[in-house]
């Protein structure tokens, strides 16, 4: 099923009247065709297919219909020039334009983006309208049996294709499952899925596979680093979501050590950042995340990919179509004058019928005309009498013709004037659209620059957090300085509600520890302090990135673990990963205390 085509001004006016009535039960989407384009950049037919039964989709392709529709709509709610818009049910969108966002598309590339955004807008509007209460369109959704299948691929960001076990195929409408997340971040090829299949729409509803937030967060180890998406950002706090719809508030102290820092200078809404997770996902922290810390993203569905990634920012979409069209100037409009037909009296029409016989007698070789008959004489008499009348009628007709020609000349002059105004208005509109396209590109560039600066500021805050642990000028004794650094780090990293359950274990410093801490280059002192706190609180044992394991007497997996005479076992924990000669921390674990032994390079296996 494709989009419904709107042809002609009258049908466009009727559509505008329908949108301005409050009794609509389903949202309406209107897509237009850009000037000079042979087809819309926004895929209206695909939108109609994917939103079948949820949103009414219309396509306006004619300029006259587009102008008629715009005239019938309230100010700032129109749609034209290749853009698209979703009109929710009710009339709140007339006064609150955020409910009906205008999605522009000036090129094929922008058309793809606008199509996905309109699809999401349509699904949100359908959800608000209650149309999604039975998303599969079945009268008894709960009574339908579940069926399993294998994901064949994701043809676009809003759909996943599934081969069902019985040989049929189905589509998963991502927007009905998890709005705002692309299909490739939820499904991958070969992934097993199960759900309720609707025969009419061929949709598979896999919402039954969604686990509760508690079940998903129970998989997370305390102290693990996960990817989160930034939601709202205020000056002193922000929202970060580890899963769609599962957001936690993060105070300023967990983002930066500067108590006066405005978080809006560090974070952008929608940005993906690595965060360290506290117990049960209740507390999140950004400031103590190391650059080389192992990081992963949670999957929305079992067996699926992580829903977030730290990919490179997309290249800007440069909009040139309108700029090029503006430089070429307007196209000439046809100026063929209309044909004018004037009526002529019947007695002035040419009569091809022969009135008098041309037969003549030949007498002595000389043609002799026949003697006129009485009927012919009567006809000629009538013609002589009608001659003044016919002359006057001809003059009247000639005057009418001259008057019509004069009116036509005035109309042609007015037409030429209107055509000139239209060309000027069209050129002005093209220049305005070109300027708008340029400002749109500059806005995108500015937004990317702001995000880059915020990332740099956030990295600086993390670096400052580590540098504040430097306390060389506070203590003359190296051990007192280290213990102070550990205490400060523990106070900052462990939330107030967890300090009772995460106390610092009793520890001592081995004879070689402080020496190797100062002499081993290539690792920051603050990083060693961070890892020491993780060892003392038990976080290192649950963090996959720390790779904590017992130090063995040899390189073989079956070699004996290294132990001292007092029964202490030696352990090895990673300070760095994916770096040449990645540094390690060796420590001894006794029954009730920890002894930090040495800071070493990767290939140093001495306790």
C-alpha positions as CSV (number, residue, x, y, z in Angstrom):
1,X,0.0,0.0,0.0
2,X,1.4,3.4,-1.0
3,X,0.8,6.9,0.1
4,X,-2.5,8.5,-0.9
5,X,-1.9,11.1,-3.7
6,X,-3.4,14.5,-3.4
7,X,-4.1,16.0,-6.9
8,X,-5.7,19.4,-7.5
9,X,-6.3,22.4,-5.3
10,X,-9.7,21.3,-4.2
11,X,-8.5,17.9,-2.8
12,X,-5.7,19.7,-1.0
13,X,-8.2,22.2,0.6
14,X,-10.3,19.2,1.7
15,X,-7.2,17.6,3.4
16,X,-6.5,20.9,5.2
17,X,-10.1,21.1,6.4
18,X,-9.9,17.5,7.6
19,X,-6.7,18.2,9.6
20,X,-8.3,21.2,11.3
21,X,-11.2,19.1,12.6
22,X,-10.6,17.7,16.1
23,X,-12.4,14.4,15.5
24,X,-9.6,12.5,13.8
25,X,-8.8,9.1,15.4
26,X,-5.4,8.5,13.7
27,X,-2.4,10.8,13.1
28,X,-1.9,12.1,9.6
29,X,1.4,12.5,7.7
30,X,1.8,14.9,4.7
31,X,4.8,14.6,2.4
32,X,5.6,17.1,-0.4
33,X,7.7,17.1,-3.5
34,X,10.6,19.6,-3.9
35,X,10.4,22.1,-6.7
36,X,12.1,20.7,-9.8
37,X,12.3,17.2,-8.4
38,X,10.6,14.4,-10.4
39,X,9.8,12.5,-7.2
40,X,9.8,13.2,-3.5
41,X,13.1,12.9,-1.6
42,X,11.1,11.5,1.3
43,X,10.0,7.9,0.7
44,X,6.2,8.4,1.2
45,X,5.3,5.0,-0.1
46,X,7.6,3.2,2.4
47,X,6.2,5.3,5.2
48,X,2.7,4.4,4.2
49,X,3.6,0.7,4.1
50,X,5.4,0.6,7.5
51,X,2.7,2.8,9.2
52,X,-0.2,0.9,7.6
53,X,-3.1,1.0,10.0
54,X,-1.4,3.5,12.3
55,X,-1.0,6.7,10.4
56,X,-2.7,8.1,7.3
57,X,0.0,9.1,4.8
58,X,-0.6,11.6,1.9
59,X,1.7,12.8,-0.8
60,X,1.3,16.2,-2.4
61,X,3.1,16.4,-5.7
62,X,1.6,19.3,-7.6
63,X,2.7,22.9,-6.7
64,X,-0.9,24.2,-7.0
65,X,-2.1,21.6,-4.6
66,X,0.8,22.4,-2.2
67,X,-0.1,26.1,-2.2
68,X,-3.8,25.4,-1.7
69,X,-3.0,23.1,1.3
70,X,-0.7,25.8,2.8
71,X,-3.4,28.5,2.5
72,X,-5.8,26.2,4.4
73,X,-3.5,25.5,7.3
74,X,-2.8,27.7,10.4
75,X,0.4,29.8,10.4
76,X,3.7,27.9,10.8
77,X,1.9,24.5,10.4
78,X,2.2,24.3,6.6
79,X,4.4,21.8,4.8
80,X,5.9,22.4,1.3
81,X,9.0,22.3,-0.8
82,X,9.9,18.6,-0.3
83,X,9.4,18.6,3.5
84,X,7.2,16.3,5.5
85,X,5.2,16.6,8.7
86,X,3.1,14.4,11.1
87,X,-0.1,16.0,12.5
88,X,-1.1,14.2,15.7
89,X,-4.8,13.8,16.6
90,X,-6.5,16.7,18.2
91,X,-5.4,20.3,17.7
92,X,-2.7,20.9,20.3
93,X,-0.1,21.0,17.5
94,X,-1.6,24.3,16.2
95,X,-0.3,26.1,19.3
96,X,2.6,23.8,20.2
97,X,4.8,23.2,17.1
98,X,7.0,20.8,19.0
99,X,4.2,18.2,18.6
100,X,4.4,18.5,14.8
101,X,8.0,18.9,13.7
102,X,8.8,19.9,10.2
103,X,11.3,17.5,8.6
104,X,13.2,19.0,5.7
105,X,14.8,17.1,2.8
106,X,16.8,19.1,0.1
107,X,18.6,16.0,-1.3
108,X,18.4,12.3,-1.6
109,X,20.8,11.9,1.4
110,X,18.6,14.2,3.5
111,X,15.6,12.3,2.3
112,X,16.8,9.1,3.9
113,X,17.3,10.9,7.2
114,X,13.9,12.7,7.0
115,X,12.2,9.4,6.2
116,X,13.5,7.7,9.4
117,X,12.6,10.7,11.5
118,X,9.1,10.9,10.1
119,X,8.7,7.2,10.8
120,X,9.6,7.8,14.4
121,X,7.4,10.8,14.6
122,X,4.5,8.8,13.2
123,X,5.0,5.9,15.7
124,X,5.1,8.4,18.6
125,X,2.0,10.1,17.4
126,X,0.2,6.7,17.0
127,X,1.3,5.7,20.5
128,X,-0.1,8.9,22.0
129,X,-3.3,8.4,20.0
130,X,-3.7,4.9,21.5
131,X,-3.5,3.3,18.1
132,X,-0.5,1.1,19.3
133,X,-2.5,-0.4,22.1
134,X,-2.9,-3.5,19.7
135,X,0.2,-3.0,17.6
136,X,-0.4,-6.0,15.4
137,X,-3.9,-5.2,14.6
138,X,-5.3,-8.4,16.0
139,X,-8.5,-8.5,17.9
140,X,-7.0,-11.0,20.3
141,X,-3.3,-10.4,20.5
142,X,-2.8,-12.4,23.6
143,X,-4.5,-15.5,22.0
144,X,-2.0,-15.6,19.1
145,X,0.7,-18.2,19.4
146,X,4.4,-17.4,19.5
147,X,6.6,-18.4,16.7
148,X,10.4,-18.4,16.4
149,X,12.6,-17.2,13.6
150,X,16.1,-16.1,12.6
151,X,17.0,-12.5,11.7
152,X,18.0,-12.3,8.1
153,X,19.2,-8.8,8.2
154,X,18.3,-5.1,8.7
155,X,17.4,-3.5,5.3
156,X,16.9,-0.1,6.9
157,X,17.2,1.5,10.4
158,X,13.5,0.9,11.2
159,X,13.1,-2.7,10.2
160,X,14.5,-6.2,10.6
161,X,13.7,-9.1,8.4
162,X,13.1,-12.5,9.9
163,X,12.9,-16.0,8.4
164,X,10.3,-17.8,10.4
165,X,10.7,-21.5,11.2
166,X,7.7,-22.5,9.1
167,X,9.3,-20.9,6.0
168,X,7.4,-17.6,6.0
169,X,9.0,-14.3,6.4
170,X,8.1,-11.4,8.7
171,X,9.2,-7.9,9.5
172,X,10.0,-6.4,13.0
173,X,8.9,-2.8,13.2
174,X,11.7,-1.4,15.4
175,X,9.7,1.8,16.3
176,X,6.9,-0.4,17.9
177,X,9.6,-2.1,20.0
178,X,12.1,0.5,21.0
179,X,11.6,4.0,19.6
180,X,14.8,6.0,18.8
181,X,17.1,3.0,18.3
182,X,18.2,1.8,14.9
183,X,17.5,-1.8,13.9
184,X,21.2,-2.7,13.6
185,X,21.7,-1.8,17.3
186,X,18.9,-4.2,18.3
187,X,19.3,-7.1,15.9
188,X,22.1,-8.9,14.0
189,X,22.2,-11.5,11.3
190,X,21.6,-15.0,12.6
191,X,20.1,-13.8,15.9
192,X,17.3,-16.0,17.2
193,X,14.0,-14.2,18.0
194,X,10.5,-15.2,19.0
195,X,7.2,-13.4,19.1
196,X,3.6,-13.1,17.9
197,X,3.0,-13.0,14.2
198,X,0.2,-11.1,12.5
199,X,-0.8,-12.6,9.2
200,X,-2.4,-9.5,7.8
201,X,0.5,-7.1,8.3
202,X,3.3,-9.7,8.4
203,X,4.7,-8.1,11.5
204,X,6.4,-10.0,14.2
205,X,6.0,-8.5,17.7
206,X,9.0,-9.5,19.8
207,X,8.2,-7.3,22.8
208,X,7.9,-10.4,24.9
209,X,11.7,-10.8,24.7
210,X,12.3,-7.5,26.5
211,X,13.6,-8.2,30.0
212,X,12.9,-6.1,33.0
213,X,15.5,-3.4,33.9
214,X,16.5,-5.3,37.1
215,X,17.2,-8.4,35.1
216,X,19.4,-6.5,32.6
217,X,21.4,-4.6,35.3
218,X,22.0,-7.8,37.3
219,X,24.4,-8.8,34.5
220,X,26.6,-5.8,35.2
221,X,29.6,-6.2,37.5
222,X,30.2,-3.5,40.1
223,X,32.8,-1.1,38.9
224,X,32.4,-2.1,35.2
225,X,32.5,0.6,32.5
226,X,29.5,0.7,30.2
227,X,28.4,3.0,27.4
228,X,25.5,5.3,28.3
229,X,23.5,7.9,26.3
230,X,23.2,11.4,27.8
231,X,19.6,12.6,28.3
232,X,18.7,15.9,29.7
233,X,21.6,18.1,30.9
234,X,21.3,20.7,33.6
235,X,24.0,22.9,35.2
236,X,24.5,20.6,38.2
237,X,23.2,17.2,37.1
238,X,22.5,15.1,34.0
239,X,20.5,12.0,33.0
240,X,22.4,9.0,31.5
241,X,20.6,5.9,30.1
242,X,22.4,2.5,30.2
243,X,19.4,1.1,28.3
244,X,16.5,2.8,26.5
245,X,14.1,4.1,29.1
246,X,16.4,3.2,32.0
247,X,18.1,6.5,33.0
248,X,19.9,7.5,36.2
249,X,20.6,11.0,37.5
250,X,24.3,11.8,37.8
251,X,25.4,14.7,40.0
252,X,28.1,17.1,39.1
253,X,30.6,15.6,41.5
254,X,30.4,12.4,39.4
255,X,31.3,14.2,36.2
256,X,33.9,16.8,37.3
257,X,35.9,17.7,40.4
258,X,35.1,21.4,39.8
259,X,32.1,22.3,42.0
260,X,31.5,25.4,39.9
261,X,31.6,23.6,36.5
262,X,28.4,23.9,34.4
263,X,27.7,20.4,33.0
264,X,26.2,21.9,29.9
265,X,29.8,22.8,28.9
266,X,30.8,19.2,29.2
267,X,28.0,17.1,27.9
268,X,25.5,17.2,25.0
269,X,22.1,15.6,24.9
270,X,22.2,12.4,22.9
271,X,26.0,12.0,23.3
272,X,27.4,8.5,24.0
273,X,29.9,8.4,26.9
274,X,31.6,5.7,29.0
275,X,30.5,5.5,32.6
276,X,31.5,3.5,35.6
277,X,28.7,1.6,37.2
278,X,28.1,1.2,41.0
279,X,26.2,-1.5,42.7
280,X,23.1,-2.7,40.8
281,X,23.5,0.2,38.4
282,X,22.2,2.7,41.0
283,X,25.2,5.1,40.8
284,X,27.1,6.2,37.7
285,X,30.3,8.1,37.4
286,X,32.2,9.6,34.5
287,X,35.1,11.5,36.1
288,X,37.0,8.4,37.2
289,X,36.8,6.5,33.8
290,X,40.3,5.9,32.4
291,X,40.9,6.4,28.7
292,X,42.1,2.8,28.2
293,X,39.4,1.2,30.3
294,X,37.5,-1.7,28.6
295,X,34.0,-0.7,27.8
296,X,30.9,-2.4,26.4
297,X,27.3,-1.6,25.7
298,X,24.3,-3.5,27.1
299,X,22.1,-5.3,24.6
300,X,18.4,-4.5,24.6
301,X,17.4,-8.0,23.6
302,X,19.0,-11.4,24.6
303,X,21.6,-12.4,22.0
304,X,21.6,-9.0,20.3
305,X,24.3,-6.4,19.8
306,X,25.0,-3.5,22.2
307,X,22.6,-0.7,21.6
308,X,25.3,2.0,21.7
309,X,28.7,2.5,20.1
310,X,31.5,5.1,20.3
311,X,31.6,5.6,16.5
312,X,33.1,8.5,14.8
313,X,30.7,11.4,14.1
314,X,29.0,11.4,10.8
315,X,30.3,13.6,8.0
316,X,28.2,16.8,7.5
317,X,25.6,16.6,4.8
318,X,26.3,19.6,2.5
319,X,23.1,20.9,0.9
320,X,23.9,22.3,-2.6
321,X,20.8,21.7,-4.7
322,X,19.0,25.0,-3.8
323,X,22.2,27.0,-4.0
324,X,22.9,25.7,-7.6
325,X,19.3,26.3,-8.6
326,X,19.4,29.8,-7.3
327,X,22.6,30.6,-9.2
328,X,21.1,29.3,-12.5
329,X,18.1,31.7,-12.2
330,X,14.4,31.0,-12.7
331,X,13.2,29.0,-15.6
332,X,11.2,31.0,-18.3
333,X,7.5,30.6,-18.0
334,X,5.4,29.9,-21.2
335,X,3.7,33.1,-22.6
336,X,1.4,31.6,-25.3
337,X,-1.7,33.8,-25.4
338,X,-5.0,32.0,-25.2
339,X,-7.1,31.5,-28.3
340,X,-10.1,33.8,-28.5
341,X,-13.2,32.8,-30.5
342,X,-15.8,35.5,-31.3
343,X,-19.3,34.6,-32.5
344,X,-20.4,35.8,-36.0
345,X,-24.0,36.3,-37.1
346,X,-25.4,33.5,-39.2
347,X,-26.1,35.8,-42.1
348,X,-22.4,36.7,-42.4
349,X,-21.3,33.1,-42.7
350,X,-20.1,32.0,-46.0
351,X,-22.7,30.2,-48.1
352,X,-21.2,27.7,-50.4
353,X,-24.5,26.7,-51.9
354,X,-25.2,27.7,-55.4
355,X,-28.1,30.2,-55.5
356,X,-28.5,30.6,-59.3
357,X,-28.1,28.1,-62.0
358,X,-25.1,28.7,-64.1
359,X,-26.7,26.9,-67.1
360,X,-26.9,29.2,-70.1
361,X,-28.0,28.7,-73.5
362,X,-25.6,29.2,-76.4
363,X,-27.1,31.2,-79.1
364,X,-25.0,32.0,-82.2
365,X,-21.9,31.1,-80.1
366,X,-22.7,33.8,-77.5
367,X,-23.8,32.7,-74.1
368,X,-27.1,34.1,-73.1
369,X,-28.1,34.3,-69.4
370,X,-31.5,32.9,-68.6
371,X,-34.3,35.3,-67.7
372,X,-34.5,35.7,-63.9
373,X,-37.3,33.9,-62.3
374,X,-39.7,35.7,-59.9
375,X,-38.2,33.9,-57.0
376,X,-34.7,35.0,-57.9
377,X,-35.9,38.6,-58.3
378,X,-37.5,38.4,-54.8
379,X,-34.3,37.1,-53.3
380,X,-32.3,39.9,-54.9
381,X,-34.7,42.4,-53.6
382,X,-34.4,41.1,-50.1
383,X,-30.6,41.3,-50.3
384,X,-30.8,44.9,-51.5
385,X,-33.1,45.8,-48.6
386,X,-30.9,43.9,-46.0
387,X,-27.7,45.5,-47.2
388,X,-27.8,48.4,-44.7
389,X,-28.7,46.1,-41.9
390,X,-25.9,43.7,-42.7
391,X,-23.5,46.7,-42.9
392,X,-24.5,47.9,-39.5
393,X,-24.2,44.3,-38.0
394,X,-20.8,44.0,-39.5
395,X,-19.7,47.3,-38.0
396,X,-21.1,46.2,-34.6
397,X,-19.2,43.0,-34.8
398,X,-16.0,44.8,-35.8
399,X,-16.4,47.1,-32.8
400,X,-16.9,44.1,-30.5
401,X,-13.8,42.5,-32.0
402,X,-11.8,45.6,-31.4
403,X,-13.0,45.9,-27.9
404,X,-12.2,42.2,-27.3
405,X,-8.7,42.8,-28.7
406,X,-8.2,45.7,-26.4
407,X,-9.3,43.7,-23.4
408,X,-7.0,40.9,-24.5
409,X,-4.1,43.3,-24.8
410,X,-4.8,44.6,-21.3
411,X,-5.0,41.0,-20.0
412,X,-1.7,40.1,-21.7
413,X,0.0,43.1,-20.2
414,X,-1.4,42.1,-16.7
415,X,-0.3,38.5,-17.4
416,X,3.2,39.6,-18.2
417,X,3.3,41.8,-15.1
418,X,2.1,38.9,-12.9
419,X,4.6,36.5,-14.6
420,X,7.4,39.0,-13.8
421,X,6.3,39.2,-10.2
422,X,6.2,35.4,-10.0
423,X,9.7,35.1,-11.4
424,X,10.9,37.7,-8.9
425,X,9.1,36.0,-6.1
426,X,10.4,32.6,-7.2
427,X,14.0,33.9,-7.4
428,X,13.7,35.5,-4.0
429,X,12.3,32.2,-2.6
430,X,15.2,30.3,-4.1
431,X,17.7,32.7,-2.6
432,X,15.9,32.4,0.8
433,X,15.9,28.6,0.6
434,X,19.6,28.6,-0.4
435,X,20.4,30.8,2.5
436,X,18.4,28.5,4.8
437,X,20.3,25.5,3.4
438,X,23.6,27.3,4.2
439,X,22.5,28.2,7.7
440,X,21.4,24.6,8.2
441,X,24.8,23.4,7.3
442,X,26.5,26.1,9.5
443,X,24.2,25.0,12.4
444,X,25.3,21.4,12.0
445,X,28.9,22.5,11.9
446,X,28.4,24.6,15.0
447,X,26.7,21.7,16.8
448,X,29.5,19.4,16.0
449,X,32.1,22.0,17.2
450,X,30.2,22.4,20.5
451,X,30.1,18.6,21.0
452,X,33.9,18.5,20.3
453,X,34.6,21.2,22.8
454,X,32.4,19.5,25.4
455,X,34.2,16.2,24.9
456,X,37.5,18.1,25.3
457,X,36.3,19.7,28.5
458,X,35.1,16.4,29.9
459,X,38.4,14.8,29.1
460,X,40.1,17.7,30.9
461,X,37.8,17.2,33.9
462,X,38.8,13.5,34.0
463,X,42.5,14.5,33.7
464,X,42.1,17.1,36.5
465,X,40.5,14.5,38.6
466,X,43.6,12.3,38.3
467,X,45.9,15.3,38.7
468,X,44.2,16.4,42.0
469,X,45.4,13.2,43.5
470,X,49.0,14.5,43.1
471,X,50.0,15.6,46.6
472,X,53.8,15.9,46.4
473,X,53.8,19.3,48.1
474,X,51.6,18.1,51.0
475,X,53.7,15.4,52.5
476,X,57.4,14.9,53.0
477,X,57.0,11.1,53.7
478,X,56.2,9.1,50.5
479,X,54.0,6.5,52.4
480,X,51.9,9.2,54.1
481,X,51.4,10.8,50.7
482,X,50.3,7.5,49.1
483,X,47.9,6.7,51.9
484,X,46.4,10.2,51.7
485,X,45.9,9.7,47.9
486,X,44.2,6.4,48.5
487,X,41.8,7.9,51.0
488,X,40.9,10.8,48.8
489,X,40.3,8.5,45.8
490,X,38.1,6.2,47.8
491,X,36.1,9.1,49.2
492,X,35.5,10.4,45.7
493,X,34.9,7.1,43.9
494,X,32.7,5.2,46.3
495,X,29.2,6.7,46.7
496,X,28.1,7.7,50.2
497,X,25.5,5.0,50.3
498,X,28.1,2.3,49.5
499,X,30.9,3.3,51.7
500,X,29.8,1.1,54.5
501,X,29.8,-2.0,52.2
502,X,32.9,-0.9,50.4
503,X,35.4,0.0,53.1
504,X,39.2,0.2,52.4
505,X,40.8,-3.1,53.5
506,X,43.8,-3.0,55.9
507,X,47.0,-2.7,53.8
508,X,50.7,-2.2,54.0
509,X,53.3,-1.1,51.5
510,X,56.0,-3.6,50.6
511,X,59.7,-2.6,50.7
512,X,59.9,-2.1,46.9
513,X,56.5,-0.7,46.2
514,X,57.1,3.1,46.5
515,X,60.4,2.8,44.7
516,X,58.9,1.0,41.7
517,X,55.9,3.4,41.8
518,X,58.3,6.4,41.2
519,X,60.7,4.6,38.8
520,X,58.3,2.8,36.5
521,X,57.6,5.3,33.7
522,X,54.6,5.3,31.3
523,X,51.9,5.1,33.9
524,X,50.3,8.0,35.9
525,X,50.5,7.9,39.6
526,X,46.7,8.6,39.8
527,X,46.0,5.5,37.8
528,X,48.0,3.3,40.3
529,X,46.0,4.9,43.1
530,X,42.7,4.2,41.4
531,X,43.6,0.5,40.9
532,X,44.9,0.3,44.4
533,X,41.4,1.5,45.7
534,X,39.7,-1.1,43.5
535,X,42.0,-3.8,45.0
536,X,41.2,-2.7,48.5
537,X,37.5,-2.5,48.0
538,X,37.1,-5.7,46.0
539,X,36.1,-4.0,42.7
540,X,39.2,-5.2,40.9
541,X,38.1,-8.8,41.2
542,X,34.8,-8.1,39.5
543,X,36.2,-5.9,36.7
544,X,37.1,-7.7,33.5
545,X,39.4,-4.9,32.5
546,X,41.6,-5.4,35.5
547,X,42.4,-9.0,34.5
548,X,43.2,-9.9,38.1
549,X,44.7,-13.3,38.6
550,X,47.1,-15.2,40.8
551,X,50.8,-14.9,39.8
552,X,52.2,-18.3,38.9
553,X,55.6,-19.8,39.2
554,X,55.8,-20.3,35.5
555,X,54.1,-19.2,32.3
556,X,52.0,-22.4,32.1
557,X,48.4,-22.4,33.1
558,X,49.0,-25.4,35.4
559,X,52.0,-24.0,37.2
560,X,51.6,-23.4,40.9
561,X,50.5,-20.1,42.3
562,X,53.3,-18.1,44.0
563,X,52.9,-18.1,47.8
564,X,55.1,-16.9,50.7
565,X,56.0,-18.8,53.8
566,X,53.3,-16.9,55.8
567,X,50.6,-18.2,53.3
568,X,50.1,-15.0,51.4
569,X,49.3,-15.4,47.7
570,X,50.6,-13.1,45.1
571,X,48.2,-11.5,42.6
572,X,48.7,-9.5,39.4
573,X,46.3,-6.8,38.2
574,X,46.3,-4.7,35.0
575,X,47.1,-1.0,35.2
576,X,47.0,-0.6,31.4
577,X,45.6,-2.5,28.4
578,X,46.4,-2.4,24.7
579,X,49.6,-0.5,25.3
580,X,53.3,-1.5,24.7
581,X,54.8,-3.1,27.9
582,X,51.4,-2.5,29.6
583,X,52.1,-1.9,33.3
584,X,50.9,-4.3,36.1
585,X,50.5,-4.1,39.9
586,X,51.6,-7.0,42.0
587,X,50.3,-7.4,45.6
588,X,50.1,-10.0,48.3
589,X,46.8,-11.1,49.7
590,X,46.8,-12.3,53.3
591,X,43.7,-13.4,55.3
592,X,42.9,-10.0,56.6
593,X,45.1,-7.5,54.8
594,X,46.8,-6.5,51.5
595,X,50.4,-5.8,50.9
596,X,51.3,-3.9,47.7
597,X,54.5,-5.3,46.3
598,X,55.7,-3.7,43.0
599,X,54.6,-1.7,39.9
600,X,56.1,-3.7,37.0
601,X,56.1,-3.9,33.2
602,X,54.0,-6.6,31.5
603,X,56.9,-9.1,31.1
604,X,58.1,-8.8,34.7
605,X,56.8,-11.8,36.6
606,X,58.7,-11.4,39.9
607,X,56.4,-11.0,42.9
